[in-house]
């Protein structure tokens, strides 16, 4: 009897264990199903926002691309053109690009008038004339460059703030004048922390289109800022600009004085036209697509060297021997080549960022050729 009771109790224990195990397994399966369902629902709910955000990002990137396309308008050809222009002026690649749109027309007109007193539109020099110390200073051999700076601030009708920026050295600044395009006025006042200037109609110069105010003694550094007030002005005003006159260093002046022993006439040999010599050649800046940046001249005489290098009495001793050896050993000794021997300068008026620069550039025009290696 006791054995039977023990057997039944054992069977009940086993059955309880089986039921418990099944219950646990069922709970695990149910929990797993619930977890899977929750994860799936979350994935489904997040797919739509993700898709929408992707579309939004796509639209934003498309818009950004469109904006960058409209703001960055430089083509590869334009970039190459700018790079060549800066290389020609010996400027670094990160130098500001020429920006004619930020320069007032009156500044352009004024700088052109200075150039035209020296040269015509083809770069041919006019007769020098001197009216006073500074009016035609730019016609002298001491002149290095003239730079006009536009106002960087906006202005009102009667009260204006002028702010000028210049990153170059002012060590050789000879003269500086503020130029205001105005014909009729009563009183003009210029004021800053270092000066206070009053100009009356009776004090103006003979130029009916511009007022010129000497600010040389006040310019010691940049940026340079002052306030201008018009009293009883009779006409609509336009923005003025600052013009800086730079002289050459003493070394450059001496070097240029020595070069005046040689004139700018082309050295040719009419009796031997086939011999190496300079040949006239005029080129236009429009051919280089620089005409929107270089205002004056429209073209200039750069000239070229061509011709044979046979023995001549005016050929250097070394090249006479080289020429004779070339005739005897043509495969070993190269023949002398016709190359530039002497250059002259050319004055250019061009944009440097929003500024306008009138500057003499050396070694732009060939005036004499010779035979060399």
Phi, psi and omega per residue, in radians:
X1 nan -0.756 3.124
X2 -1.142 -0.612 3.136
X3 -1.142 -0.707 -3.140
X4 -1.126 -0.729 3.135
X5 -1.112 -0.690 3.136
X6 -1.144 -0.697 -3.134
X7 -1.125 -0.775 3.140
X8 -1.112 -0.727 3.131
X9 -1.108 -0.661 3.117
X10 -1.150 -0.707 3.138
X11 -1.139 -0.695 3.122
X12 -1.098 -0.664 3.129
X13 -1.133 -0.761 3.138
X14 -1.111 -0.754 -3.140
X15 -1.094 -0.677 3.125
X16 -1.115 -0.710 3.112
X17 -1.125 -0.729 -3.133
X18 -1.113 -0.795 -3.135
X19 -1.094 -0.719 3.128
X20 -1.094 -0.770 3.131
X21 -1.082 -0.751 3.125
X22 -1.102 -0.704 3.136
X23 -1.104 -0.756 3.120
X24 -1.088 -0.777 3.138
X25 -1.076 -0.732 3.139
X26 -1.100 -0.755 3.113
X27 -1.072 -0.720 3.121
X28 -1.083 -0.743 -3.137
X29 -1.125 -0.754 -3.137
X30 -1.097 -0.774 3.128
X31 -1.092 -0.720 3.116
X32 -1.085 -0.731 3.118
X33 -1.102 -0.744 3.127
X34 -1.088 -0.785 3.124
X35 -1.071 -0.783 3.134
X36 -1.057 -0.737 -3.138
X37 -1.122 -0.753 3.141
X38 -1.098 -0.787 3.129
X39 -1.070 -0.734 -3.125
X40 -1.127 -0.732 3.125
X41 -1.113 -0.698 3.114
X42 -1.124 -0.754 3.109
X43 -1.056 -0.733 -3.137
X44 -1.137 -0.707 -3.118
X45 -1.228 -0.479 -3.126
X46 -1.544 -0.266 -3.107
X47 -1.159 -0.681 -3.104
X48 -1.161 -0.868 3.092
X49 -1.054 -0.678 3.127
X50 -1.083 -0.784 3.138
X51 -1.088 -0.734 3.138
X52 -1.133 -0.706 3.131
X53 -1.157 -0.640 3.091
X54 -1.104 -0.719 3.097
X55 -1.110 -0.717 3.126
X56 -1.089 -0.782 3.109
X57 -1.082 -0.695 3.131
X58 -1.083 -0.761 3.123
X59 -1.126 -0.718 3.139
X60 -1.111 -0.721 3.138
X61 -1.159 -0.649 3.095
X62 -1.122 -0.747 3.122
X63 -1.116 -0.743 3.129
X64 -1.083 -0.720 3.124
X65 -1.092 -0.714 3.128
X66 -1.119 -0.768 -3.141
X67 -1.096 -0.797 -3.121
X68 -1.120 -0.542 3.125
X69 -1.202 -0.659 -3.103
X70 -1.327 -0.572 -3.113
X71 -1.449 -0.643 3.122
X72 -1.670 1.561 -3.029
X73 -1.725 0.067 -3.083
X74 -1.366 2.134 3.064
X75 -1.467 2.899 3.075
X76 -0.981 -0.628 3.119
X77 -1.171 -0.674 3.130
X78 -1.174 -0.697 3.104
X79 -1.096 -0.734 3.114
X80 -1.142 -0.671 -3.135
X81 -1.133 -0.758 3.100
X82 -1.141 -0.713 3.135
X83 -1.085 -0.739 3.122
X84 -1.156 -0.658 -3.140
X85 -1.145 -0.767 3.127
X86 -1.172 -0.643 3.101
X87 -1.125 -0.697 3.113
X88 -1.065 -0.680 -3.138
X89 -1.551 0.066 -3.140
X90 1.044 0.794 3.132
X91 -1.881 2.601 3.087
X92 -1.170 2.750 -3.082
X93 -1.123 -0.481 -3.140
X94 -1.549 0.138 3.103
X95 -1.161 2.514 3.138
X96 -0.960 2.471 3.132
X97 -1.267 2.657 3.053
X98 -1.028 2.386 -3.024
X99 -2.382 1.339 -3.102
X100 -1.085 -0.464 -3.062
X101 -1.167 -0.345 -3.133
X102 -1.733 0.226 3.112
X103 -1.938 2.269 3.133
X104 -1.168 2.589 -3.127
X105 -1.102 -0.576 -3.134
X106 -1.126 -0.601 3.095
X107 -1.184 -0.700 3.070
X108 -1.056 -0.798 -3.129
X109 -1.088 -0.750 -3.126
X110 -1.108 -0.808 -3.110
X111 -1.187 -0.613 3.045
X112 -1.102 -0.679 -3.122
X113 -1.135 -0.601 3.072
X114 -1.134 -0.824 -3.133
X115 -1.051 -0.769 -3.056
X116 -1.195 -0.289 3.022
X117 -1.308 -0.365 3.136
X118 -1.746 -0.737 -3.029
X119 -2.398 2.755 2.987
X120 -1.547 -3.099 -3.029
X121 -1.172 -0.279 3.112
X122 -1.680 0.033 3.093
X123 1.542 0.194 3.110
X124 -1.464 2.284 -3.023
X125 -1.280 2.407 3.080
X126 -1.593 2.971 3.084
X127 -1.188 2.428 3.123
X128 -1.297 2.533 3.029
X129 -2.534 2.539 -3.072
X130 -2.258 1.990 3.127
X131 -1.640 -0.710 3.071
X132 -2.665 -3.033 -2.971
X133 -1.077 -0.686 -3.002
X134 -1.940 -0.433 -3.047
X135 -1.003 -0.678 3.129
X136 -2.099 0.514 3.064
X137 -1.015 -0.600 -3.109
X138 -1.210 -0.127 3.085
X139 -1.573 -0.147 -3.085
X140 -1.503 2.894 3.120
X141 -1.295 -0.201 3.098
X142 -1.351 -0.360 -3.077
X143 -1.129 2.344 3.057
X144 -1.925 -0.908 -3.137
X145 -2.802 2.762 3.034
X146 -2.235 2.259 -3.071
X147 -2.210 2.210 3.074
X148 -1.862 2.277 -3.087
X149 -1.961 2.225 3.089
X150 -1.381 2.786 3.090
X151 -1.203 2.315 -3.134
X152 -1.581 -0.115 -3.136
X153 -1.896 2.678 3.008
X154 -1.322 2.911 -3.057
X155 -2.457 2.781 3.079
X156 -1.848 -3.055 -3.039
X157 -1.265 -0.659 -3.064
X158 -2.117 -0.306 3.127
X159 -2.219 2.201 -3.053
X160 -2.362 2.548 2.992
X161 -1.917 2.199 3.130
X162 -1.856 2.257 -3.132
X163 -2.336 2.094 -3.094
X164 -2.079 2.422 3.137
X165 -2.156 2.408 3.113
X166 -2.637 2.199 -3.044
X167 -1.666 -0.122 -3.105
X168 -1.470 3.069 3.111
X169 -1.370 2.529 3.072
X170 -1.974 0.422 -3.130
X171 -1.054 -0.678 -3.091
X172 -1.860 0.493 3.070
X173 -1.198 2.107 -3.094
X174 -1.648 -0.668 -3.028
X175 -2.769 2.554 3.113
X176 -2.459 2.344 3.133
X177 -2.443 2.441 3.028
X178 -1.537 2.235 -3.050
X179 -2.060 2.167 -3.087
X180 -2.116 2.086 3.112
X181 -1.359 1.742 3.123
X182 -2.739 2.525 -3.106
X183 -1.784 -0.838 -3.061
X184 -2.148 2.391 3.101
X185 -2.837 2.962 3.095
X186 -1.829 -1.125 -3.141
X187 -2.424 2.432 3.050
X188 -2.175 2.325 3.135
X189 -2.095 2.245 3.041
X190 -1.945 2.278 -3.091
X191 -2.502 2.541 3.038
X192 -2.679 -2.987 3.126
X193 -1.255 -0.269 -3.068
X194 -2.014 -0.216 -3.120
X195 -2.686 2.825 3.074
X196 -2.555 1.964 -3.040
X197 -2.117 2.366 3.078
X198 -2.089 2.215 3.139
X199 -2.056 2.259 3.082
X200 -1.864 2.808 -3.131
X201 -0.973 -0.644 -3.110
X202 -1.247 -0.284 -3.104
X203 -1.567 -0.115 -3.017
X204 -1.224 2.800 3.133
X205 -1.415 -3.046 -3.059
X206 -1.356 -0.215 -3.141
X207 -1.326 2.046 -3.057
X208 -1.380 -0.180 -3.074
X209 -1.759 -0.392 -3.068
X210 -2.358 2.523 2.896
X211 -1.752 2.296 3.141
X212 -2.056 2.153 -3.090
X213 -2.104 2.124 -3.112
X214 -1.268 2.049 3.120
X215 -2.071 0.293 -3.048
X216 -0.955 -0.812 -3.048
X217 -1.232 -0.285 -3.091
X218 -1.675 -0.239 -3.093
X219 -1.632 1.844 3.100
X220 -2.027 -0.282 3.128
X221 -2.875 2.965 3.069
X222 -2.191 2.642 0.074
X223 -1.206 2.734 -3.074
X224 -2.169 2.131 -3.027
X225 -2.285 2.454 3.001
X226 -2.690 2.910 -3.138
X227 -1.920 2.515 -3.118
X228 -2.221 2.321 -3.141
X229 -2.190 2.297 3.101
X230 -1.782 2.334 3.108
X231 -2.047 2.148 3.129
X232 0.991 0.848 3.100
X233 -1.299 2.436 -3.027
X234 -1.829 0.001 3.136
X235 -2.603 2.887 3.123
X236 -1.178 2.444 -3.029
X237 -1.766 2.695 2.997
X238 -2.176 2.784 -3.013
X239 -1.179 2.397 3.069
X240 -1.484 3.137 -3.121
X241 -2.598 2.840 -3.114
X242 -1.884 2.289 -3.129
X243 -2.048 2.228 -3.108
X244 -1.947 2.314 3.125
X245 -1.929 2.085 -3.108
X246 -1.919 2.433 3.053
X247 -1.772 2.826 3.102
X248 -1.253 2.741 2.996
X249 -1.182 2.801 -3.105
X250 -1.034 -0.633 3.119
X251 -1.127 -0.737 -3.125
X252 -1.169 -0.639 3.140
X253 -1.155 -0.754 3.113
X254 -1.076 -0.763 -3.127
X255 -1.108 -0.658 -3.137
X256 -1.275 -0.607 3.095
X257 -1.093 -0.669 3.108
X258 -1.143 -0.598 -3.108
X259 -1.261 -0.244 -3.139
X260 -1.242 -0.177 3.038
X261 -1.154 -0.385 3.117
X262 -1.870 2.247 3.119
X263 -1.463 3.066 -3.085
X264 -1.640 0.224 3.097
X265 -1.296 2.519 -3.138
X266 -1.221 2.346 3.111
X267 -1.573 1.935 -3.121
X268 -2.207 2.947 -3.136
X269 -2.241 1.458 -3.087
X270 -1.031 -0.522 -3.122
X271 -1.299 -0.286 3.141
X272 -2.432 1.285 -3.023
X273 -1.119 -0.346 -3.139
X274 -1.463 -0.205 -3.101
X275 -1.306 2.738 -3.139
X276 -0.971 2.134 3.134
X277 -2.883 2.946 -3.109
X278 -1.362 2.433 3.120
X279 -2.104 2.356 -3.129
X280 -1.078 2.367 3.055
X281 -2.644 2.059 3.104
X282 -1.780 2.342 3.126
X283 -2.182 2.646 -3.137
X284 -1.894 2.479 3.111
X285 -1.230 -0.302 3.065
X286 -1.185 -0.454 3.090
X287 -1.155 -0.430 3.101
X288 -1.711 0.042 -3.071
X289 1.065 0.640 3.106
X290 -1.928 0.088 -3.005
X291 -1.181 -0.377 3.093
X292 -1.406 -0.202 -3.133
X293 -1.889 -0.676 3.072
X294 -1.663 1.934 -3.055
X295 -1.387 -0.781 -3.136
X296 -2.406 2.501 -0.156
X297 -1.404 2.938 3.092
X298 -1.293 -0.473 3.093
X299 -2.675 2.875 3.079
X300 -2.658 2.832 -3.084
X301 -1.567 1.731 -3.118
X302 -1.511 -0.601 3.101
X303 1.208 2.826 3.112
X304 -2.419 2.871 3.085
X305 -1.918 2.319 3.082
X306 -2.754 2.801 3.137
X307 2.248 2.967 -3.117
X308 -1.501 2.795 -3.122
X309 -2.052 0.894 3.026
X310 -1.324 2.873 -3.021
X311 -1.051 2.246 3.110
X312 -2.355 2.698 -3.136
X313 -1.142 -0.464 -3.122
X314 -1.575 0.073 3.101
X315 -1.437 2.468 3.133
X316 -1.046 2.664 -3.102
X317 -0.984 -0.758 -3.111
X318 -1.047 -0.772 -3.071
X319 -1.320 -0.433 3.018
X320 -1.114 -0.796 3.115
X321 -1.148 -0.729 3.133
X322 -1.085 -0.685 -3.135
X323 -1.145 -0.713 3.119
X324 -1.152 -0.726 3.113
X325 -1.166 -0.611 3.100
X326 -1.112 -0.659 3.105
X327 -1.153 -0.528 -3.130
X328 -1.540 -0.668 -3.131
X329 -2.213 1.242 -3.050
X330 -1.099 -0.439 -3.115
X331 -1.469 -0.339 -3.091
X332 -1.819 -0.648 -3.064
X333 -1.908 2.035 3.133
X334 -1.224 2.645 3.106
X335 -1.367 2.585 3.052
X336 -1.045 2.546 -3.134
X337 -1.894 2.649 3.105
X338 -1.479 2.005 -3.066
X339 -2.393 2.820 3.090
X340 -1.055 2.421 -3.126
X341 -1.977 -0.622 -3.105
X342 -2.555 2.481 -3.101
X343 -2.113 2.871 2.955
X344 -2.246 2.941 -3.059
X345 -1.605 2.890 3.064
X346 -2.419 2.399 3.122
X347 -1.616 2.278 -3.123
X348 -2.103 2.573 2.986
X349 -2.024 2.037 -3.017
X350 -2.590 2.884 3.128
X351 -1.532 2.398 3.001
X352 -2.225 1.658 -2.914
X353 1.124 -2.317 3.059
X354 -1.505 -0.123 -3.102
X355 -1.420 2.736 3.050
X356 -1.986 2.279 -3.085
X357 -2.126 2.276 3.004
X358 -1.950 1.989 -2.962
X359 -2.552 2.514 3.058
X360 -1.466 2.159 3.141
X361 -1.924 2.139 -3.095
X362 -1.330 2.815 2.991
X363 0.990 0.728 3.111
X364 -1.847 -0.322 -3.049
X365 -2.234 2.145 3.103
X366 -1.385 2.233 3.117
X367 -2.037 -0.263 3.129
X368 -2.640 2.458 3.121
X369 -2.088 2.820 3.120
X370 -2.769 2.941 -3.137
X371 -1.592 2.297 3.141
X372 -2.683 -3.103 -3.136
X373 -1.180 nan nan
